[in-house]
């Protein structure tokens, strides 16, 4: 488990944003990504009959749709212990293999930091 207070303030911000959207929407997951300019994109899980996206996939899609060229970091708040391969692939597609993905529990405590690669 990673001490959230030891995180870079910008990384702590995306974890807080991801946690907030999860709580506000009652979604299973919340996610946030930060692009190359420092802009953040926040999303929850999309679970429609015809469309299913994880929170992290949705946040990456929002960044792409808004013109982001790259990602600096991503965060997901979930009950899961890690980031799925599909989530890491979405981050990797925009940010590259070395992009950090912070995985936090519902309490906001970062469990693990992995790379998208």
Residue pairs with C-beta under 8 A, 6 or more apart in sequence:
1 109
1 110
1 111
2 102
2 109
2 110
2 111
2 112
2 113
4 12
4 15
4 104
4 108
4 109
4 110
5 12
7 15
7 102
7 110
10 34
10 38
10 72
10 73
11 73
11 75
11 100
11 102
13 32
13 40
14 32
14 33
14 34
14 40
14 73
14 74
14 75
14 102
15 32
15 75
15 77
15 102
15 104
15 108
15 110
16 108
17 30
17 32
17 40
17 42
17 75
18 30
18 31
18 32
18 42
18 55
18 75
18 76
18 77
18 104
19 30
19 77
19 104
19 106
19 108
20 30
20 42
21 27
21 30
21 31
21 32
21 42
21 43
21 44
21 55
22 28
22 29
22 30
22 44
22 55
22 77
22 78
22 106
23 30
25 44
27 44
27 45
27 55
28 45
28 55
28 78
28 79
29 44
29 45
29 54
29 55
29 56
29 76
29 77
29 78
29 80
30 42
30 43
30 44
30 55
30 76
30 77
30 78
31 42
31 43
31 44
31 54
31 55
31 56
31 58
31 59
31 74
31 75
31 76
31 77
32 40
32 41
32 42
32 43
32 59
32 74
32 75
33 40
33 41
33 56
33 59
33 60
33 63
33 68
33 71
33 73
33 74
33 75
33 91
33 95
34 40
34 71
34 72
34 73
34 74
35 41
35 63
35 68
35 69
35 70
35 71
35 72
36 68
36 69
36 70
36 71
36 72
37 68
38 72
39 63
39 66
39 68
41 59
41 60
41 62
41 63
41 66
41 68
42 59
42 62
43 55
43 56
43 58
43 59
43 61
43 62
44 55
44 58
45 53
45 54
45 55
45 58
46 52
46 53
46 58
53 61
54 76
54 84
54 86
54 87
55 76
55 77
55 78
56 74
56 76
56 83
56 87
56 90
56 91
56 101
57 86
57 87
57 90
59 74
60 71
60 74
60 90
60 91
60 93
60 94
61 90
63 71
63 94
64 94
68 94
70 94
70 95
70 96
71 91
71 94
71 95
71 96
71 99
72 95
72 99
73 95
73 99
73 100
73 101
73 102
74 91
74 95
74 99
74 100
74 101
74 102
74 116
75 101
75 102
75 103
75 104
76 83
76 87
76 101
76 102
76 103
76 104
77 104
77 105
77 106
77 108
78 103
78 104
78 105
78 106
79 105
79 106
80 103
81 103
81 111
81 112
82 103
82 111
82 112
82 114
83 91
83 101
83 103
83 114
87 101
88 101
88 114
88 115
88 116
88 117
89 116
91 99
91 101
91 116
92 99
92 116
92 117
95 116
96 116
96 117
97 115
97 116
97 117
98 115
98 116
98 117
99 115
99 116
100 113
100 114
100 115
100 116
101 113
101 114
101 115
101 116
102 110
102 113
103 110
103 111
103 112
103 113
103 114
104 110
104 111
105 111
